């Protein structure tokens, strides 16, 4: 069960960071009047960083990993 909780936490972190960066981009768009440029950039940046975070966590947890 602990393994499942670890991967559930990774999934929630993935979703939360995408939403966070999207909302940050939306707030900057509304402040600067650039809608929707920064919202799209924030969403893409959040998705890429989230994917890399999960990828590195899974590589680190792989049996026989040196990290």
C-alpha positions in Angstrom: 0.0 0.0 0.0 2.9 2.4 0.7 4.1 2.0 -3.0 0.6 3.1 -4.2 0.6 6.1 -1.9 4.0 7.2 -3.3 2.8 7.1 -6.8 -0.5 8.7 -5.9 1.5 11.6 -4.4 3.6 11.9 -7.6 0.4 12.1 -9.7 -1.1 14.8 -7.4 2.1 16.8 -7.5 2.1 16.5 -11.3 -1.5 17.9 -11.5 -1.0 20.5 -8.9 2.1 22.0 -10.5 0.5 22.2 -13.9 -2.5 24.0 -12.3 -0.2 26.3 -10.3 1.8 27.4 -13.3 -1.3 27.8 -15.4 -2.9 30.0 -12.7 0.3 32.0 -12.3 0.3 32.6 -16.1 -3.3 33.6 -16.0 -2.7 36.1 -13.2 0.2 37.6 -15.1 -1.9 37.7 -18.3 -4.6 39.6 -16.5 -2.2 42.0 -14.9 -0.2 42.7 -18.1 -3.2 42.4 -20.5 -1.5 39.7 -22.6 -4.2 37.1 -22.5 -3.7 34.1 -23.3 0.1 34.1 -24.0 1.4 33.6 -20.5 -1.4 31.2 -19.5 -0.2 28.9 -22.3 3.4 29.4 -21.5 2.7 28.7 -17.8 0.8 25.5 -18.6 3.6 24.2 -20.9 6.3 25.1 -18.4 4.3 23.4 -15.6 3.8 20.3 -17.6 7.4 20.0 -18.6 8.8 20.6 -15.1 6.2 18.2 -13.7 7.1 15.5 -16.2 10.8 15.9 -15.4 10.2 15.8 -11.7 8.3 12.5 -12.0 10.8 11.1 -14.4 13.7 11.8 -12.1 11.8 10.4 -9.1 11.0 7.2 -11.0 14.6 6.8 -12.1 15.8 7.4 -8.5 13.4 4.7 -7.2 14.4 2.1 -9.8 16.1 -0.9 -8.3 19.9 -0.8 -8.8 19.9 2.9 -9.2 23.1 4.7 -8.1 21.3 7.9 -7.1 
